[in-house]
Amino acid sequence: MTPKTNVDVFDRDASAGGGYAYTATERLSCRFATQRSLEAILEAGQFAGRSIVDMGCGDGHYTIRLWDRGRPRALTGVDAAPAAIQIAVLRKQARPIRFEVGDAHKLPFPDNSFDLALVQSILHHDNDPADILREAFRLAPAILIHEPNGNNFGLKIIEKVSRYHREHDEKSYSSRQIVRWLRQAGGDIEWRRFAGFVPMFCPDWLARTMKLAEPVIEGVPGLRALGCAVFVVVATRK
C-alpha cells in the first residue's frame, strides 16, 4: 500500500488478525482465490534467477510463496503499512527476503536497481496508479501487474455492496485502462492473462461451485475477459 491510500485500515487489519483478512484465514474462498492468483503470477515465468522488488508486499503472504516457488535471485518487499511489514518479517523465517516500509510512489532505490518490479494488487487501492507504474519502470526494465479484473461486472457490484471493499477503498480498473497506463509509462506489453473465478469471502458452497466452473471460464476468450477474477500482465520498458 502507499500513502495515497488509507494505510491505517491495512495496519489495523494486520495488527488485529496476524495478517490480512484474506491471508490469515482458513476460509475456503480466500484459499482458492489466493492460490489461483499465485499460480497466475508464476505462469508468467518472470522470477527465476532475477532480482525482484514487490512494491506493495503487504503482510508478505504472496512474497514468501513467490520466493519459495519462483526461485528469484533476490527479493525485496516494500509496503507503507508498518504493521504489515512486521508480520512479513516474522513470516519469512530464515528466508533471505528483505522487507521494509516504503511508499510505492517514491522508493529509496537507484534507477534500475532490479530486474523486475512486481505490482501486485495495489493499483486498485491507490489514487494515482499511473504514477506507481512510472516509478516501477524507474526501478526495473520489466513490470508484472496483478489486479482484480475490472472488466467483471460482478466485481463492480461487490465493490459497492461489500463493507470490506468499501472500507479498503477498492476500485478495480479495466484491463484496457491498465494497458493504457503501461503504454503511457513507456512500456510494451509482452504477456497477459485473465485467471480465477472464485471471489474472496463468499460461502464455501459457492466457492466450490465456482471453482469447478473456473477452467471453463478461463478457457473461453470472451468469457474469461469478462468473468475471470484477476488480470495479470507483463510489460517491458522501451
QUIURZI-V165612 format. One record per residue. N is the residue number from 1. SS is DSSP state (A for helix, B for strand, O for the rest). OMEGA is omega in radians with two decimals (* if undefined). Layout:
<<N & SS & OMEGA> <N & SS & OMEGA>>
This chain:
<<1 & O & -3.07> <2 & O & 3.09> <3 & O & 3.07> <4 & O & 3.02> <5 & O & 3.07> <6 & O & -3.08> <7 & A & -3.07> <8 & A & -3.09> <9 & A & 3.11> <10 & A & 3.03> <11 & A & 3.12> <12 & A & 3.13> <13 & A & -3.08> <14 & A & -3.11> <15 & A & -3.05> <16 & A & -2.99> <17 & A & -3.08> <18 & O & -3.08> <19 & O & -3.11> <20 & O & -3.02> <21 & O & -3.10> <22 & O & 3.10> <23 & O & -3.12> <24 & O & -3.07> <25 & O & 3.03> <26 & O & -3.11> <27 & O & -2.99> <28 & A & -3.10> <29 & A & 3.13> <30 & A & 3.11> <31 & A & 3.09> <32 & A & -3.04> <33 & A & -3.11> <34 & A & 3.12> <35 & A & 3.13> <36 & A & 3.08> <37 & A & 3.11> <38 & A & -3.13> <39 & A & -3.11> <40 & A & 3.10> <41 & A & -3.12> <42 & A & -3.14> <43 & O & 3.10> <44 & O & 3.06> <45 & O & -3.00> <46 & O & -2.92> <47 & O & -2.96> <48 & O & 3.04> <49 & O & -3.05> <50 & O & 3.03> <51 & B & -2.98> <52 & B & 2.91> <53 & B & 3.07> <54 & B & -2.91> <55 & O & 3.05> <56 & O & -2.90> <57 & O & 3.14> <58 & O & -3.09> <59 & O & 3.06> <60 & O & -3.07> <61 & A & -3.12> <62 & A & -3.07> <63 & A & -3.11> <64 & A & -3.14> <65 & A & 3.07> <66 & A & 3.03> <67 & A & -3.07> <68 & A & -3.02> <69 & A & -3.08> <70 & A & 3.10> <71 & O & 3.06> <72 & O & 3.08> <73 & O & 3.12> <74 & B & -3.08> <75 & B & 3.10> <76 & B & 3.09> <77 & B & -3.11> <78 & B & 3.10> <79 & B & -3.11> <80 & O & -3.11> <81 & O & -3.08> <82 & A & -3.13> <83 & A & 3.10> <84 & A & 3.11> <85 & A & 3.09> <86 & A & 3.09> <87 & A & -3.13> <88 & A & 3.14> <89 & A & 3.10> <90 & A & -3.07> <91 & A & -3.01> <92 & A & -3.11> <93 & O & -3.06> <94 & O & -3.13> <95 & O & -3.10> <96 & O & 3.09> <97 & O & 3.11> <98 & B & 3.09> <99 & B & 3.07> <100 & B & 3.12> <101 & B & 3.14> <102 & O & -3.13> <103 & B & -3.09> <104 & O & 3.07> <105 & O & -3.10> <106 & B & -3.08> <107 & O & -3.00> <108 & O & 3.14> <109 & O & 3.09> <110 & O & 3.06> <111 & O & 3.05> <112 & O & 3.12> <113 & O & -3.03> <114 & B & 3.05> <115 & O & -3.06> <116 & B & 3.00> <117 & B & 3.07> <118 & B & 3.12> <119 & B & -2.90> <120 & B & 3.03> <121 & O & 3.02> <122 & O & -3.07> <123 & A & -3.07> <124 & A & 3.02> <125 & A & -2.92> <126 & O & 3.14> <127 & O & 3.12> <128 & O & -3.10> <129 & A & -3.11> <130 & A & 3.13> <131 & A & 3.08> <132 & A & -3.12> <133 & A & 3.05> <134 & A & 3.10> <135 & A & 3.12> <136 & A & 3.12> <137 & A & 3.00> <138 & A & -3.05> <139 & A & -3.02> <140 & B & 3.11> <141 & O & 3.14> <142 & B & 3.12> <143 & B & 2.95> <144 & B & 3.13> <145 & B & 2.98> <146 & B & -3.10> <147 & B & 2.94> <148 & B & -3.08> <149 & O & -3.11> <150 & O & 3.02> <151 & O & -3.01> <152 & O & -3.09> <153 & A & 3.11> <154 & A & 3.11> <155 & A & 3.12> <156 & A & 3.10> <157 & A & -3.14> <158 & A & -3.13> <159 & A & -3.12> <160 & A & -3.00> <161 & A & -3.09> <162 & O & 3.10> <163 & A & 3.13> <164 & A & -3.10> <165 & A & 3.12> <166 & A & -3.13> <167 & A & -3.10> <168 & O & 3.04> <169 & O & -3.10> <170 & O & -3.08> <171 & O & -3.03> <172 & O & -3.13> <173 & O & 3.13> <174 & O & 3.09> <175 & A & 3.13> <176 & A & 3.13> <177 & A & 3.13> <178 & A & 3.10> <179 & A & 3.12> <180 & A & 3.11> <181 & A & 3.13> <182 & A & -3.14> <183 & A & 3.09> <184 & A & 3.12> <185 & O & 3.09> <186 & O & -3.10> <187 & B & 2.97> <188 & B & -3.13> <189 & B & -3.10> <190 & B & -3.02> <191 & B & 3.09> <192 & B & -3.13> <193 & B & 2.93> <194 & B & -3.06> <195 & B & 3.06> <196 & O & 3.10> <197 & O & -3.05> <198 & O & 3.08> <199 & O & 3.08> <200 & O & 3.03> <201 & O & 3.06> <202 & O & -3.14> <203 & O & -3.09> <204 & A & -3.09> <205 & A & 3.14> <206 & A & 3.10> <207 & A & -3.14> <208 & A & -3.13> <209 & A & -3.11> <210 & A & 3.08> <211 & A & 3.08> <212 & A & -3.13> <213 & A & -3.02> <214 & A & -3.14> <215 & A & 3.12> <216 & A & 3.14> <217 & A & -3.12> <218 & A & -3.03> <219 & A & -3.09> <220 & O & -2.99> <221 & A & -3.11> <222 & A & -3.11> <223 & A & -3.11> <224 & A & -3.14> <225 & A & -3.11> <226 & A & -3.00> <227 & A & -3.09> <228 & O & -3.04> <229 & O & -3.05> <230 & B & 3.09> <231 & B & 3.11> <232 & B & -3.10> <233 & B & 3.08> <234 & B & 3.09> <235 & B & 3.09> <236 & B & -3.13> <237 & B & 3.14> <238 & O & *>>
